[in-house]
């Protein structure tokens, strides 16, 4: 397993930092990839491997300006996978940052929070 993945943001793809050493995983920017499976494929595989032997604490940080429905499905899959390790192998915590005036991103964060059983904080910026 690659210890760290660092993807720079582009116009239609988010920045992604997956840092196993520190147990911190970040998604930021806009997520509208033309081929969501191609973009997120390695990221999903990385999370699957990480969940086999996670750190004692896992922090997932989202600071997305926008994401499409295809991205939402991938994010839910990733979060459900990490939900399965919460309190069994790792303490998992999600931070969802959104612009104070962006009600859509606030609501999307609330939707995710409502279906997950892991600590999930919404933070206005």
Secondary structure, 3 states (H helix, E strand, C coil): CCCEEEECCCCCCCEEEEECCCCEEEEEEEECCCCHHHHHHHHHHHHHHHHHCCCCEEEEEEEEEEECHHHHHHHHHHHHHHHCCECCCEEEEEEEEECCCCHHHHHHHHHHHHHCCCEEEEEEC
